[in-house]
Amino acid sequence: MFDAILRELIEAVPGARGAVFCDNLGEAVNSVGASGRAAPSELTDFDLRVAGAQLATPLDLARAALATDYGALQECVIGGSHETLLVHLLPEGYYLVLCLEPGAITARGMFWLRQIAKRLAVEI
């Protein structure tokens, strides 16, 4: 079930390299790479799971810091020279990460990330 939802996300966003759905401990519930695209931009399942796990601690810190002044953290964008990570937090500490290649349109990715996050939230 999650596989099909994540696949829909990466197919809807040009430049998507993969998506990972993680639990509150940073363990990947499911991940899907953009197979069939150019090999240099494809992420392996391992790459996606590691990216998701590495976000668990920074997200916990950001949640704690922002909860008092700005309200609860809902989403964030982490941009790098080789990749952009779009993160949307879900109920019970779950979160969804969309990995984009350089030059991908972040706004389109965020739009679809939000749409898919709503569907995943119902399944948790």
VMD Tcl script that builds the backbone (N, CA, C; Angstrom):
set m [mol new atoms 372]
animate dup $m
set s [atomselect $m all]
$s set {name element resname resid chain x y z} {
  {N N MET 1 A 0.817 -1.185 0.000}
  {CA C MET 1 A 0.000 0.000 0.000}
  {C C MET 1 A 0.868 1.260 0.000}
  {N N PHE 2 A 1.837 1.365 0.935}
  {CA C PHE 2 A 2.692 2.549 1.000}
  {C C PHE 2 A 3.564 2.666 -0.245}
  {N N ASP 3 A 3.966 1.540 -0.790}
  {CA C ASP 3 A 4.811 1.531 -1.977}
  {C C ASP 3 A 4.118 2.269 -3.128}
  {N N ALA 4 A 2.860 1.973 -3.349}
  {CA C ALA 4 A 2.106 2.612 -4.433}
  {C C ALA 4 A 1.934 4.105 -4.190}
  {N N ILE 5 A 1.705 4.494 -2.952}
  {CA C ILE 5 A 1.532 5.911 -2.618}
  {C C ILE 5 A 2.841 6.668 -2.834}
  {N N LEU 6 A 3.958 6.111 -2.392}
  {CA C LEU 6 A 5.255 6.766 -2.574}
  {C C LEU 6 A 5.635 6.832 -4.053}
  {N N ARG 7 A 5.311 5.786 -4.789}
  {CA C ARG 7 A 5.598 5.770 -6.231}
  {C C ARG 7 A 4.807 6.879 -6.948}
  {N N GLU 8 A 3.578 7.062 -6.524}
  {CA C GLU 8 A 2.749 8.129 -7.087}
  {C C GLU 8 A 3.400 9.494 -6.850}
  {N N LEU 9 A 3.972 9.682 -5.669}
  {CA C LEU 9 A 4.639 10.935 -5.335}
  {C C LEU 9 A 5.830 11.199 -6.248}
  {N N ILE 10 A 6.717 10.231 -6.390}
  {CA C ILE 10 A 7.917 10.494 -7.197}
  {C C ILE 10 A 7.598 10.586 -8.687}
  {N N GLU 11 A 6.531 9.945 -9.124}
  {CA C GLU 11 A 6.139 10.065 -10.535}
  {C C GLU 11 A 5.482 11.413 -10.836}
  {N N ALA 12 A 4.897 12.043 -9.823}
  {CA C ALA 12 A 4.210 13.323 -10.014}
  {C C ALA 12 A 5.174 14.514 -10.023}
  {N N VAL 13 A 6.388 14.298 -9.521}
  {CA C VAL 13 A 7.321 15.413 -9.351}
  {C C VAL 13 A 8.536 15.231 -10.256}
  {N N PRO 14 A 8.643 16.040 -11.309}
  {CA C PRO 14 A 9.842 15.967 -12.150}
  {C C PRO 14 A 11.094 16.281 -11.312}
  {N N GLY 15 A 12.111 15.471 -11.456}
  {CA C GLY 15 A 13.335 15.661 -10.694}
  {C C GLY 15 A 13.350 14.943 -9.353}
  {N N ALA 16 A 12.280 14.210 -9.039}
  {CA C ALA 16 A 12.268 13.431 -7.791}
  {C C ALA 16 A 13.226 12.258 -7.926}
  {N N ARG 17 A 14.056 12.069 -6.918}
  {CA C ARG 17 A 15.022 10.966 -6.921}
  {C C ARG 17 A 14.531 9.790 -6.080}
  {N N GLY 18 A 13.621 10.073 -5.146}
  {CA C GLY 18 A 13.092 9.018 -4.296}
  {C C GLY 18 A 12.329 9.601 -3.127}
  {N N ALA 19 A 11.648 8.727 -2.396}
  {CA C ALA 19 A 10.881 9.142 -1.224}
  {C C ALA 19 A 11.008 8.070 -0.153}
  {N N VAL 20 A 10.994 8.504 1.099}
  {CA C VAL 20 A 11.051 7.566 2.214}
  {C C VAL 20 A 10.047 8.013 3.280}
  {N N PHE 21 A 9.322 7.043 3.827}
  {CA C PHE 21 A 8.324 7.237 4.869}
  {C C PHE 21 A 8.900 6.612 6.131}
  {N N CYS 22 A 9.125 7.430 7.177}
  {CA C CYS 22 A 9.814 6.961 8.390}
  {C C CYS 22 A 8.917 7.033 9.619}
  {N N ASP 23 A 9.228 6.175 10.596}
  {CA C ASP 23 A 8.505 6.216 11.865}
  {C C ASP 23 A 9.164 7.221 12.809}
  {N N ASN 24 A 8.673 7.292 14.031}
  {CA C ASN 24 A 9.156 8.290 14.988}
  {C C ASN 24 A 10.583 8.049 15.474}
  {N N LEU 25 A 11.168 6.919 15.159}
  {CA C LEU 25 A 12.554 6.634 15.538}
  {C C LEU 25 A 13.523 6.782 14.364}
  {N N GLY 26 A 12.986 7.138 13.202}
  {CA C GLY 26 A 13.822 7.287 12.029}
  {C C GLY 26 A 13.964 6.016 11.207}
  {N N GLU 27 A 13.273 4.966 11.602}
  {CA C GLU 27 A 13.300 3.717 10.834}
  {C C GLU 27 A 12.393 3.857 9.620}
  {N N ALA 28 A 12.866 3.421 8.480}
  {CA C ALA 28 A 12.073 3.506 7.261}
  {C C ALA 28 A 10.926 2.497 7.303}
  {N N VAL 29 A 9.723 2.989 7.122}
  {CA C VAL 29 A 8.550 2.131 6.983}
  {C C VAL 29 A 8.517 1.610 5.548}
  {N N ASN 30 A 8.818 2.529 4.608}
  {CA C ASN 30 A 8.854 2.176 3.193}
  {C C ASN 30 A 9.659 3.232 2.453}
  {N N SER 31 A 10.305 2.821 1.384}
  {CA C SER 31 A 11.037 3.769 0.543}
  {C C SER 31 A 10.933 3.327 -0.907}
  {N N VAL 32 A 10.965 4.320 -1.803}
  {CA C VAL 32 A 10.873 4.042 -3.232}
  {C C VAL 32 A 11.839 4.968 -3.958}
  {N N GLY 33 A 12.711 4.386 -4.780}
  {CA C GLY 33 A 13.624 5.172 -5.602}
  {C C GLY 33 A 13.017 5.406 -6.975}
  {N N ALA 34 A 13.555 6.375 -7.665}
  {CA C ALA 34 A 13.047 6.729 -8.992}
  {C C ALA 34 A 13.687 5.831 -10.034}
  {N N SER 35 A 13.384 4.559 -10.005}
  {CA C SER 35 A 13.969 3.618 -10.956}
  {C C SER 35 A 13.526 3.947 -12.368}
  {N N GLY 36 A 14.390 3.640 -13.311}
  {CA C GLY 36 A 14.072 3.917 -14.692}
  {C C GLY 36 A 14.540 5.277 -15.155}
  {N N ARG 37 A 15.042 6.085 -14.248}
  {CA C ARG 37 A 15.586 7.392 -14.622}
  {C C ARG 37 A 17.094 7.268 -14.771}
  {N N ALA 38 A 17.730 8.324 -15.156}
  {CA C ALA 38 A 19.183 8.307 -15.381}
  {C C ALA 38 A 19.913 7.778 -14.148}
  {N N ALA 39 A 20.803 6.845 -14.363}
  {CA C ALA 39 A 21.508 6.187 -13.266}
  {C C ALA 39 A 22.192 7.136 -12.286}
  {N N PRO 40 A 22.862 8.230 -12.730}
  {CA C PRO 40 A 23.534 9.090 -11.757}
  {C C PRO 40 A 22.597 9.747 -10.755}
  {N N SER 41 A 21.333 9.932 -11.120}
  {CA C SER 41 A 20.424 10.610 -10.195}
  {C C SER 41 A 19.554 9.645 -9.402}
  {N N GLU 42 A 19.702 8.355 -9.634}
  {CA C GLU 42 A 18.875 7.385 -8.927}
  {C C GLU 42 A 19.447 7.106 -7.545}
  {N N LEU 43 A 18.581 7.060 -6.562}
  {CA C LEU 43 A 18.983 6.713 -5.207}
  {C C LEU 43 A 18.626 5.261 -4.943}
  {N N THR 44 A 19.505 4.564 -4.259}
  {CA C THR 44 A 19.201 3.193 -3.884}
  {C C THR 44 A 18.284 3.182 -2.664}
  {N N ASP 45 A 17.702 2.045 -2.383}
  {CA C ASP 45 A 16.870 1.895 -1.204}
  {C C ASP 45 A 17.680 2.220 0.047}
  {N N PHE 46 A 18.925 1.767 0.084}
  {CA C PHE 46 A 19.795 2.043 1.227}
  {C C PHE 46 A 20.018 3.548 1.395}
  {N N ASP 47 A 20.301 4.259 0.296}
  {CA C ASP 47 A 20.503 5.712 0.348}
  {C C ASP 47 A 19.294 6.408 0.964}
  {N N LEU 48 A 18.115 6.014 0.522}
  {CA C LEU 48 A 16.886 6.636 1.005}
  {C C LEU 48 A 16.667 6.368 2.486}
  {N N ARG 49 A 16.901 5.133 2.895}
  {CA C ARG 49 A 16.708 4.775 4.303}
  {C C ARG 49 A 17.701 5.501 5.211}
  {N N VAL 50 A 18.930 5.644 4.752}
  {CA C VAL 50 A 19.935 6.376 5.534}
  {C C VAL 50 A 19.550 7.855 5.628}
  {N N ALA 51 A 19.122 8.446 4.524}
  {CA C ALA 51 A 18.700 9.855 4.540}
  {C C ALA 51 A 17.553 10.059 5.531}
  {N N GLY 52 A 16.590 9.164 5.514}
  {CA C GLY 52 A 15.467 9.262 6.445}
  {C C GLY 52 A 15.897 9.129 7.887}
  {N N ALA 53 A 16.768 8.173 8.177}
  {CA C ALA 53 A 17.234 7.945 9.540}
  {C C ALA 53 A 18.047 9.127 10.056}
  {N N GLN 54 A 18.856 9.730 9.195}
  {CA C GLN 54 A 19.690 10.846 9.623}
  {C C GLN 54 A 18.876 12.079 9.990}
  {N N LEU 55 A 17.656 12.158 9.546}
  {CA C LEU 55 A 16.812 13.309 9.857}
  {C C LEU 55 A 16.108 13.193 11.208}
  {N N ALA 56 A 16.083 12.024 11.804}
  {CA C ALA 56 A 15.314 11.822 13.036}
  {C C ALA 56 A 15.758 12.753 14.162}
  {N N THR 57 A 17.034 12.822 14.467}
  {CA C THR 57 A 17.507 13.655 15.576}
  {C C THR 57 A 17.343 15.146 15.296}
  {N N PRO 58 A 17.744 15.645 14.119}
  {CA C PRO 58 A 17.509 17.078 13.865}
  {C C PRO 58 A 16.032 17.455 13.912}
  {N N LEU 59 A 15.158 16.575 13.445}
  {CA C LEU 59 A 13.726 16.868 13.499}
  {C C LEU 59 A 13.236 16.925 14.935}
  {N N ASP 60 A 13.728 16.026 15.790}
  {CA C ASP 60 A 13.358 16.057 17.210}
  {C C ASP 60 A 13.784 17.373 17.849}
  {N N LEU 61 A 15.011 17.818 17.546}
  {CA C LEU 61 A 15.509 19.075 18.105}
  {C C LEU 61 A 14.701 20.264 17.597}
  {N N ALA 62 A 14.394 20.263 16.311}
  {CA C ALA 62 A 13.614 21.363 15.733}
  {C C ALA 62 A 12.208 21.393 16.309}
  {N N ARG 63 A 11.606 20.228 16.494}
  {CA C ARG 63 A 10.257 20.168 17.083}
  {C C ARG 63 A 10.273 20.796 18.473}
  {N N ALA 64 A 11.260 20.429 19.274}
  {CA C ALA 64 A 11.342 20.934 20.642}
  {C C ALA 64 A 11.582 22.440 20.664}
  {N N ALA 65 A 12.472 22.925 19.814}
  {CA C ALA 65 A 12.806 24.350 19.800}
  {C C ALA 65 A 11.653 25.206 19.287}
  {N N LEU 66 A 10.935 24.739 18.300}
  {CA C LEU 66 A 9.884 25.539 17.688}
  {C C LEU 66 A 8.536 25.420 18.380}
  {N N ALA 67 A 8.359 24.397 19.171}
  {CA C ALA 67 A 7.045 24.146 19.774}
  {C C ALA 67 A 6.581 25.297 20.652}
  {N N THR 68 A 7.490 26.041 21.238}
  {CA C THR 68 A 7.078 27.095 22.156}
  {C C THR 68 A 6.788 28.421 21.470}
  {N N ASP 69 A 7.634 28.849 20.547}
  {CA C ASP 69 A 7.490 30.180 19.973}
  {C C ASP 69 A 6.702 30.243 18.672}
  {N N TYR 70 A 6.881 29.286 17.808}
  {CA C TYR 70 A 6.303 29.366 16.467}
  {C C TYR 70 A 5.210 28.349 16.207}
  {N N GLY 71 A 4.917 27.525 17.171}
  {CA C GLY 71 A 3.978 26.441 16.947}
  {C C GLY 71 A 4.734 25.196 16.526}
  {N N ALA 72 A 4.029 24.152 16.290}
  {CA C ALA 72 A 4.647 22.868 15.964}
  {C C ALA 72 A 5.247 22.889 14.557}
  {N N LEU 73 A 6.403 22.276 14.416}
  {CA C LEU 73 A 7.041 22.132 13.110}
  {C C LEU 73 A 6.186 21.210 12.254}
  {N N GLN 74 A 5.889 21.632 11.028}
  {CA C GLN 74 A 5.083 20.825 10.123}
  {C C GLN 74 A 5.878 20.323 8.936}
  {N N GLU 75 A 6.778 21.175 8.421}
  {CA C GLU 75 A 7.572 20.769 7.267}
  {C C GLU 75 A 8.836 21.608 7.197}
  {N N CYS 76 A 9.804 21.106 6.452}
  {CA C CYS 76 A 11.033 21.867 6.264}
  {C C CYS 76 A 11.682 21.473 4.946}
  {N N VAL 77 A 12.556 22.350 4.474}
  {CA C VAL 77 A 13.316 22.129 3.247}
  {C C VAL 77 A 14.788 22.180 3.620}
  {N N ILE 78 A 15.534 21.166 3.216}
  {CA C ILE 78 A 16.971 21.126 3.455}
  {C C ILE 78 A 17.637 21.081 2.088}
  {N N GLY 79 A 18.287 22.175 1.735}
  {CA C GLY 79 A 18.896 22.276 0.417}
  {C C GLY 79 A 20.397 22.086 0.469}
  {N N GLY 80 A 20.900 21.316 -0.466}
  {CA C GLY 80 A 22.334 21.110 -0.594}
  {C C GLY 80 A 22.742 21.252 -2.046}
  {N N SER 81 A 24.019 21.201 -2.302}
  {CA C SER 81 A 24.493 21.382 -3.675}
  {C C SER 81 A 24.187 20.177 -4.554}
  {N N HIS 82 A 23.959 19.009 -3.952}
  {CA C HIS 82 A 23.705 17.797 -4.737}
  {C C HIS 82 A 22.275 17.291 -4.631}
  {N N GLU 83 A 21.516 17.866 -3.694}
  {CA C GLU 83 A 20.186 17.319 -3.443}
  {C C GLU 83 A 19.392 18.271 -2.562}
  {N N THR 84 A 18.083 18.233 -2.705}
  {CA C THR 84 A 17.180 18.963 -1.808}
  {C C THR 84 A 16.263 17.940 -1.160}
  {N N LEU 85 A 16.109 18.034 0.152}
  {CA C LEU 85 A 15.208 17.149 0.890}
  {C C LEU 85 A 14.012 17.962 1.359}
  {N N LEU 86 A 12.822 17.509 1.004}
  {CA C LEU 86 A 11.585 18.104 1.485}
  {C C LEU 86 A 11.026 17.161 2.537}
  {N N VAL 87 A 10.712 17.692 3.704}
  {CA C VAL 87 A 10.274 16.859 4.825}
  {C C VAL 87 A 8.924 17.350 5.323}
  {N N HIS 88 A 7.989 16.431 5.489}
  {CA C HIS 88 A 6.671 16.755 6.044}
  {C C HIS 88 A 6.429 15.853 7.245}
  {N N LEU 89 A 6.137 16.464 8.400}
  {CA C LEU 89 A 5.879 15.698 9.611}
  {C C LEU 89 A 4.432 15.247 9.657}
  {N N LEU 90 A 4.241 14.039 10.154}
  {CA C LEU 90 A 2.927 13.399 10.218}
  {C C LEU 90 A 2.570 13.113 11.673}
  {N N PRO 91 A 1.350 12.676 11.943}
  {CA C PRO 91 A 0.968 12.337 13.322}
  {C C PRO 91 A 1.876 11.259 13.921}
  {N N GLU 92 A 1.960 11.274 15.244}
  {CA C GLU 92 A 2.686 10.273 16.028}
  {C C GLU 92 A 4.180 10.215 15.704}
  {N N GLY 93 A 4.743 11.314 15.214}
  {CA C GLY 93 A 6.177 11.381 14.967}
  {C C GLY 93 A 6.642 10.822 13.638}
  {N N TYR 94 A 5.738 10.302 12.836}
  {CA C TYR 94 A 6.105 9.810 11.511}
  {C C TYR 94 A 6.458 11.005 10.624}
  {N N TYR 95 A 7.224 10.766 9.570}
  {CA C TYR 95 A 7.525 11.823 8.616}
  {C C TYR 95 A 7.802 11.249 7.236}
  {N N LEU 96 A 7.627 12.120 6.247}
  {CA C LEU 96 A 7.789 11.755 4.849}
  {C C LEU 96 A 8.866 12.646 4.247}
  {N N VAL 97 A 9.807 12.040 3.518}
  {CA C VAL 97 A 10.907 12.778 2.905}
  {C C VAL 97 A 10.872 12.546 1.394}
  {N N LEU 98 A 10.959 13.642 0.644}
  {CA C LEU 98 A 11.064 13.581 -0.806}
  {C C LEU 98 A 12.434 14.128 -1.192}
  {N N CYS 99 A 13.214 13.355 -1.928}
  {CA C CYS 99 A 14.551 13.756 -2.361}
  {C C CYS 99 A 14.478 14.250 -3.800}
  {N N LEU 100 A 14.978 15.469 -4.026}
  {CA C LEU 100 A 14.944 16.073 -5.351}
  {C C LEU 100 A 16.352 16.296 -5.883}
  {N N GLU 101 A 16.507 16.158 -7.181}
  {CA C GLU 101 A 17.800 16.437 -7.807}
  {C C GLU 101 A 17.972 17.949 -7.934}
  {N N PRO 102 A 19.220 18.416 -8.110}
  {CA C PRO 102 A 19.441 19.851 -8.285}
  {C C PRO 102 A 18.641 20.378 -9.480}
  {N N GLY 103 A 18.062 21.536 -9.319}
  {CA C GLY 103 A 17.291 22.144 -10.396}
  {C C GLY 103 A 15.820 21.774 -10.406}
  {N N ALA 104 A 15.421 20.800 -9.597}
  {CA C ALA 104 A 14.002 20.426 -9.529}
  {C C ALA 104 A 13.214 21.574 -8.882}
  {N N ILE 105 A 11.964 21.693 -9.263}
  {CA C ILE 105 A 11.126 22.776 -8.738}
  {C C ILE 105 A 10.600 22.387 -7.353}
  {N N THR 106 A 11.131 23.050 -6.354}
  {CA C THR 106 A 10.808 22.739 -4.962}
  {C C THR 106 A 9.324 22.938 -4.664}
  {N N ALA 107 A 8.723 23.991 -5.197}
  {CA C ALA 107 A 7.305 24.264 -4.920}
  {C C ALA 107 A 6.408 23.131 -5.405}
  {N N ARG 108 A 6.719 22.587 -6.568}
  {CA C ARG 108 A 5.917 21.469 -7.076}
  {C C ARG 108 A 6.090 20.244 -6.178}
  {N N GLY 109 A 7.328 20.003 -5.762}
  {CA C GLY 109 A 7.583 18.889 -4.855}
  {C C GLY 109 A 6.839 19.051 -3.544}
  {N N MET 110 A 6.842 20.267 -2.996}
  {CA C MET 110 A 6.155 20.513 -1.725}
  {C C MET 110 A 4.656 20.348 -1.877}
  {N N PHE 111 A 4.093 20.802 -3.001}
  {CA C PHE 111 A 2.658 20.619 -3.240}
  {C C PHE 111 A 2.293 19.135 -3.189}
  {N N TRP 112 A 3.020 18.315 -3.933}
  {CA C TRP 112 A 2.716 16.883 -3.969}
  {C C TRP 112 A 3.047 16.191 -2.656}
  {N N LEU 113 A 4.084 16.644 -1.980}
  {CA C LEU 113 A 4.425 16.076 -0.677}
  {C C LEU 113 A 3.259 16.265 0.290}
  {N N ARG 114 A 2.665 17.452 0.278}
  {CA C ARG 114 A 1.525 17.726 1.153}
  {C C ARG 114 A 0.322 16.854 0.805}
  {N N GLN 115 A 0.061 16.665 -0.483}
  {CA C GLN 115 A -1.068 15.842 -0.909}
  {C C GLN 115 A -0.902 14.399 -0.433}
  {N N ILE 116 A 0.296 13.870 -0.646}
  {CA C ILE 116 A 0.564 12.477 -0.260}
  {C C ILE 116 A 0.602 12.336 1.263}
  {N N ALA 117 A 1.124 13.340 1.955}
  {CA C ALA 117 A 1.172 13.290 3.424}
  {C C ALA 117 A -0.230 13.178 4.019}
  {N N LYS 118 A -1.194 13.862 3.434}
  {CA C LYS 118 A -2.581 13.761 3.909}
  {C C LYS 118 A -3.079 12.318 3.802}
  {N N ARG 119 A -2.743 11.671 2.714}
  {CA C ARG 119 A -3.186 10.288 2.531}
  {C C ARG 119 A -2.481 9.340 3.497}
  {N N LEU 120 A -1.193 9.565 3.736}
  {CA C LEU 120 A -0.462 8.709 4.676}
  {C C LEU 120 A -0.959 8.905 6.102}
  {N N ALA 121 A -1.297 10.142 6.462}
  {CA C ALA 121 A -1.769 10.437 7.811}
  {C C ALA 121 A -3.015 9.630 8.152}
  {N N VAL 122 A -3.852 9.378 7.169}
  {CA C VAL 122 A -5.074 8.597 7.377}
  {C C VAL 122 A -4.731 7.134 7.675}
  {N N GLU 123 A -3.623 6.657 7.119}
  {CA C GLU 123 A -3.237 5.251 7.258}
  {C C GLU 123 A -2.469 4.940 8.542}
  {N N ILE 124 A -1.993 5.966 9.231}
  {CA C ILE 124 A -1.198 5.740 10.453}
  {C C ILE 124 A -2.095 5.331 11.600}
}
mol reanalyze $m
mol bondsrecalc $m
mol representation Tube
mol addrep $m
